[in-house]
């Protein structure tokens, strides 16, 4: 199919002749018996097959894709991940992708989908972006089941003596709705439950989602669900999901969501898409199971960490790699002329105008992320994601910087050219993996005090001068130590729009303070969540959400989806 830059993503996707998913599975050595089909072009890998493959030592080399600080202009990190995988296939390598599932929040809101773009997409893009195999809705149901069990227990006599004012477990849904962030439930009289304050988070922020993405067996899934901290008794004793006898039913609901989903790229590269935690409020990586499966079935596995390196990639190394025993061989850092111009203080409306000086001014942001990669003892390749309006002078600014600093780099024209446009990047990545693969080291030790872990990330990765703790956060620190959770890693919730906790501070801010206002205990996911700045766990819709443009005609053809 010849490239046509005038087509939209969905128009490009609609012209692709998809291969049967059994044929895609065969490229990884999977038989039809290993797959549970969801129509012709999507399937789940059976639990038995997962257990079989996960029982083997994975031989594939792991490539982690991350990015500079994201901007509204878009960096195309998922597009690069897909284009790199297609590039590896283009040069004759056996490769598999492992990516997160799209959340309806961004799809219907402002960010868009998570299936790539142009000639570097995963397909069928409409199905993947809209419900897919139902995994995220299953997580929603499992999470809200526990919420209902808590309120029912309190209503039916409260044998566990739960103090309703201390219940930590909220509701979740997979749609942005700011009006549900803080609510009062149980109104309407004695038969309607016990009135209390509550609220909604988006499903991607659910601890159940985090657990699903960090486990690799039903036994471990149930253990983690048991350990979820839901609240406290009137005499301040912790109450977990096991005490409420809810975890077995939750695990049963997650039976099919537990299995990774198999789809394909435009060029027929196998893609395992599974799990969807956000990187600004959770760990930001697809499931451990999908990544392990990709490494077991292919020689090269490409996975992605959400948002910038300061969020998703830091959490990948300090949380996900510990859970999955991963050691990526190289980090691919995505940079764009457009984003660097915004970090160089160019307004989004002016991005199409050539401005090499603004690219130069934005380079400190790229430099900081490259410095951060070194702190995990990782080699890097800078992927310059090429857009049609980029000029040679602007691209040369990035290339000169990388060359002068000794960083490997490659242009990636993968939106317009697919795998062929990612071949040079693939060659550079393979060279690094063959000659100087990384041996990662975490940023901090688990036995460090919680404050030291938080402050190490804030100073070393964000570049903060210091960390301030509100009165509530100080209380949380004391409670964490008393309950024995102080040996857990930390999963900092922070704006994705800046290295700081202030979304307006672009580029490489200095001399700033990070404010921790709360610290949540995710005992089942086995990490702590310091909430910084004004970050929210339930996003709101923009003035003109993407939902206003999405439609379907009488023949079932979807339009307006990117």
Buried (B, 14 or more C-beta within 10 A) or exposed (E): EEBEEEBBBBEBBBEBEBBBBBEBBBBBEBEEEBBBBBEEBBBBBBBEBBEEBBEEEBEBBBBBBBBBBBBEBBBBBBBBBBBBBBBBBBBEBBBBBBBBBBBBBBBBBBBBBBBBBBBBBBBBBBBBBBBBBEBBBBBBBBBBBBBEBBBEBBBEEBEBEBBBEBBBBBBBBBBBBEEBBEBEBBEEEEEEBBEBEBBBBBBBBBBBBBBBBBBBBBEBBBBBBBBBBBBBBEEEEBBBBBBBEBBEBBBEBBEBBBBBBBBBBBBBBBBBBBBBBBBBBBBBBBBBBBBBBBBBBBEBBBBBBBBBBBBBBBBBBBBBBBBBEBBBBBBBBBBBBBBBBBBBEBEEEEBEEBBBBBBBBBBBBBBBBBBBBEBBEBBBBBBBBBBEEBBEEBBEBBBEBBEEBEBBBBBBBBBBBBBBBBBBBBBBBBEBBEEEBBEBEBBBEEEBEBBEBBBBBBBBBBBBEEBEBBEEBEEBBEBBEEBEBBBBBBBBBBBBBBBBBBBEBBBBBEEBBBBBBBBBBBBBBBBBBBBBBEBBBBBBBEEEBBBEEBEEEEEEEBEEBB
